[in-house]
Amino acid sequence: MAENQQNITKILIIDDDKKLCRLIKDYLEPFGFHVEFQHTGNEGLKAVTEKEYDAVILDVMLPGIDGFEVLRQLRRISDVPVLMLTAKGDEIDRIAGLEIGADDYLPKTFSVRELLARLRAVLRRTRKARTKENENEEEIKIRELRIIPSRRLVLLNEKPLDLTPVEYEILLSLAKAKGRVKTREILLDEIAGRDWIVFDRSIDVHISSLRKKLNDDPQNPKFIRTIRSAGYMMIDPETDWA
């Protein structure tokens, strides 16, 4: 049963058209997809930060912040594949979405069969790229913590940890540089892959969440140490003297 759960592809739809969301869900689920949906941009962004999805289907026309702004903010925290939908077929919209970071673009005149084909193609490309990117990365072991980049898997005492995409990237970044300090700015730049206009204290929130999941006491840490006025460091047990 657990193995079957691992093989399910999790999809998030961000679209205010509830009828269309239900149509896509009903069509995709027999093909092994687990489909969830949110109907505003803010709700969609919140869902992506709290859960791990294999792909996002994102509408351009949303109440509040539109799909382009959702995608801009999403790309700061996640590299999840995004298939954009639009009621407009304008080339300028398609180009804009792709330049911001969409993986594919589909007008809302699509058939569900075409959507399935495009979605599968995006997932294949992404999985192939991630496998190639991670295949040469060796497993990292720090005390009872194991990070396996090729599978994006983190184990604590051989039990999988349920991390958000941002938490995983922060942990991996710190673990690769164990024994060395990383500033908040460096961490943000590495996980976002983009320039940050303002200093963002949200990194502290993610670190706090990581510590809870690692059962790591910030006053007497085994894994992540705060370096005052500098940033954070993954403790290297072989060289640490504090």
C-alpha positions as MATLAB code, in Angstrom:
seq = 'MAENQQNITKILIIDDDKKLCRLIKDYLEPFGFHVEFQHTGNEGLKAVTEKEYDAVILDVMLPGIDGFEVLRQLRRISDVPVLMLTAKGDEIDRIAGLEIGADDYLPKTFSVRELLARLRAVLRRTRKARTKENENEEEIKIRELRIIPSRRLVLLNEKPLDLTPVEYEILLSLAKAKGRVKTREILLDEIAGRDWIVFDRSIDVHISSLRKKLNDDPQNPKFIRTIRSAGYMMIDPETDWA';
ca = [
       0.000    0.000    0.000;
       2.808    2.417    0.910;
       4.532    1.683   -2.386;
       1.339    2.488   -4.333;
       1.037    5.792   -2.468;
       4.592    6.710   -3.477;
       3.744    6.128   -7.160;
       0.786    8.551   -7.125;
       1.495   11.838   -8.892;
       0.224   14.786   -6.845;
      -1.195   17.711   -8.788;
      -2.399   21.101   -7.535;
      -4.841   23.129   -9.658;
      -5.044   26.867   -8.944;
      -8.145   28.052  -10.776;
     -11.335   29.857   -9.732;
     -13.415   27.832  -12.210;
     -14.707   25.140   -9.852;
     -16.471   23.226  -12.599;
     -13.259   22.996  -14.641;
     -11.293   21.907  -11.560;
     -13.747   19.076  -10.977;
     -13.636   18.082  -14.657;
      -9.822   17.869  -14.644;
      -9.798   16.001  -11.327;
     -12.331   13.420  -12.546;
     -10.372   12.889  -15.771;
      -6.869   12.654  -14.290;
      -7.442   10.537  -11.198;
      -8.080    7.241  -13.074;
      -4.617    7.731  -14.638;
      -2.898    7.648  -11.227;
      -3.016   11.336  -10.314;
      -4.070   12.721   -6.953;
      -5.628   16.122   -7.649;
      -6.220   18.965   -5.217;
      -7.354   22.492   -6.012;
      -7.347   26.034   -4.654;
      -9.405   28.868   -6.100;
      -7.307   31.969   -5.358;
      -3.644   32.782   -5.890;
      -2.922   33.297   -2.203;
      -4.499   29.971   -1.249;
      -2.529   28.237   -3.997;
       0.791   29.699   -2.832;
       0.024   28.688    0.757;
      -0.720   25.114   -0.353;
       2.595   24.831   -2.237;
       4.562   25.951    0.825;
       2.801   23.414    3.052;
       2.739   20.348    0.773;
       4.877   18.695   -1.894;
       3.330   18.519   -5.378;
       4.682   16.963   -8.566;
       3.122   19.669  -10.747;
       0.879   22.723  -10.625;
      -1.814   23.652  -13.148;
      -2.161   27.441  -12.891;
      -4.811   29.718  -14.401;
      -3.726   33.197  -15.505;
      -7.029   34.927  -14.671;
      -7.490   34.654  -10.906;
      -9.263   36.836   -8.348;
      -6.838   38.990   -6.366;
      -3.310   38.334   -7.603;
      -3.233   36.954  -11.142;
      -1.478   33.822  -12.339;
       1.634   35.667  -13.482;
       2.214   37.105  -10.010;
       1.470   33.718   -8.451;
       4.139   32.202  -10.701;
       6.681   34.912   -9.824;
       6.220   34.259   -6.105;
       6.081   30.507   -6.596;
       9.438   30.487   -8.363;
      11.039   32.090   -5.287;
      10.230   29.019   -3.195;
       9.822   26.068   -5.545;
      10.927   24.568   -8.856;
       7.726   22.509   -9.154;
       6.673   22.148  -12.823;
       3.933   24.626  -13.777;
       1.485   24.245  -16.651;
      -0.326   27.539  -17.217;
      -3.883   27.886  -18.493;
      -5.368   30.985  -20.079;
      -8.681   31.994  -21.594;
      -6.618   34.109  -24.000;
      -4.635   32.578  -26.818;
      -2.388   35.601  -27.232;
       1.231   34.799  -27.997;
       2.389   37.647  -25.760;
       0.729   36.010  -22.737;
       2.276   32.670  -23.582;
       5.749   34.172  -23.920;
       5.342   36.161  -20.693;
       4.398   33.023  -18.766;
       7.296   31.027  -20.141;
       9.773   33.820  -19.407;
       8.601   34.031  -15.790;
       9.139   30.310  -15.329;
       6.190   28.304  -16.643;
       7.104   24.897  -18.059;
       4.278   24.823  -20.601;
       1.256   26.859  -21.644;
      -2.219   25.766  -22.731;
      -5.243   27.844  -23.831;
      -8.513   26.994  -22.084;
      -9.883   25.632  -25.324;
      -7.800   22.514  -24.566;
      -9.203   19.019  -24.500;
      -8.590   16.970  -21.368;
      -6.661   14.459  -23.481;
      -4.297   17.218  -24.616;
      -3.935   18.402  -21.021;
      -2.971   14.881  -19.930;
      -0.405   14.594  -22.745;
       1.137   17.998  -21.941;
       1.192   17.229  -18.217;
       2.939   13.905  -18.751;
       5.501   15.539  -21.054;
       6.285   18.246  -18.468;
       6.662   15.648  -15.721;
       8.967   13.492  -17.893;
      11.217   16.460  -18.713;
      11.376   17.578  -15.114;
      12.105   14.132  -13.695;
      14.780   13.526  -16.297;
      16.435   16.879  -15.507;
      16.322   16.279  -11.754;
      17.734   12.791  -12.115;
      20.610   14.083  -14.251;
      21.189   16.955  -11.809;
      21.278   14.708   -8.756;
      22.716   11.459  -10.094;
      26.292   12.416   -9.218;
      25.437   13.823   -5.799;
      26.446   11.488   -3.031;
      24.385   10.721    0.026;
      25.089   13.034    2.954;
      25.158   11.587    6.471;
      25.305   13.689    9.628;
      24.790   11.744   12.841;
      21.409   10.010   12.481;
      20.405   12.244    9.561;
      20.655   11.009    5.963;
      20.010   13.073    2.856;
      19.720   11.223   -0.473;
      19.687   13.889   -3.254;
      18.990   11.426   -6.084;
      15.642   10.657   -4.452;
      15.094   14.011   -2.715;
      14.725   11.919    0.414;
      15.616   12.864    4.000;
      15.739   10.231    6.746;
      16.065   10.780   10.483;
      16.794    7.547   12.361;
      15.864    5.827    9.068;
      12.376    7.375    9.099;
      11.416    9.713    6.210;
      10.916   13.360    7.088;
       8.022   15.241    5.524;
       9.692   18.463    4.380;
       8.372   21.254    2.192;
      10.388   21.991   -0.984;
      11.916   25.065    0.655;
      12.845   23.186    3.833;
      14.508   20.454    1.784;
      16.562   22.939   -0.240;
      17.688   24.810    2.882;
      18.665   21.577    4.627;
      20.551   20.316    1.569;
      22.381   23.630    1.190;
      23.464   23.647    4.829;
      24.425   19.963    4.786;
      26.633   20.362    1.691;
      28.511   23.120    3.505;
      28.597   21.483    6.956;
      31.002   23.231    9.286;
      30.722   26.484    7.319;
      28.407   29.432    7.959;
      25.783   30.402    5.389;
      24.154   33.810    5.579;
      20.437   34.257    5.088;
      21.104   36.092    1.836;
      23.182   33.193    0.466;
      20.546   30.652    1.465;
      17.779   32.707   -0.131;
      19.795   33.147   -3.308;
      20.529   29.415   -3.534;
      16.979   28.201   -2.939;
      15.344   30.873   -5.084;
      17.905   30.930   -7.868;
      17.083   34.624   -8.291;
      17.990   38.036   -6.880;
      16.058   39.148   -3.818;
      15.188   42.820   -3.724;
      14.763   43.008    0.059;
      16.173   41.120    2.998;
      13.678   38.412    3.915;
      13.403   37.112    7.478;
      11.203   34.243    6.302;
      14.341   32.088    6.197;
      14.206   32.090   10.002;
      10.684   30.676    9.922;
      11.778   27.811    7.665;
      14.788   27.100    9.889;
      12.511   27.010   12.941;
      10.212   24.520   11.205;
      13.203   22.400   10.143;
      14.474   22.263   13.720;
      11.125   21.022   14.965;
      11.084   18.241   12.377;
      14.689   17.333   13.230;
      13.939   17.427   16.981;
      16.824   19.867   17.164;
      17.039   22.064   20.271;
      18.298   25.532   19.202;
      19.844   26.014   22.651;
      21.811   22.784   22.369;
      21.741   21.868   18.666;
      22.933   18.648   17.068;
      22.325   19.800   13.511;
      21.679   23.494   12.838;
      23.484   26.190   14.809;
      22.607   29.881   14.710;
      25.675   32.056   14.242;
      24.813   35.433   15.731;
      24.841   38.326   13.235;
      25.977   35.927   10.515;
      23.539   33.163    9.637;
      23.302   29.408   10.098;
      25.636   26.436   10.004;
      25.151   22.691    9.773;
      27.265   21.220   12.551;
      30.017   18.868   11.428;
      30.321   16.344   14.307;
      33.821   15.398   13.211;
      35.241   18.885   13.663;
      32.832   20.659   16.005;
      34.261   21.678   19.355;
      31.461   23.837   20.794;
];
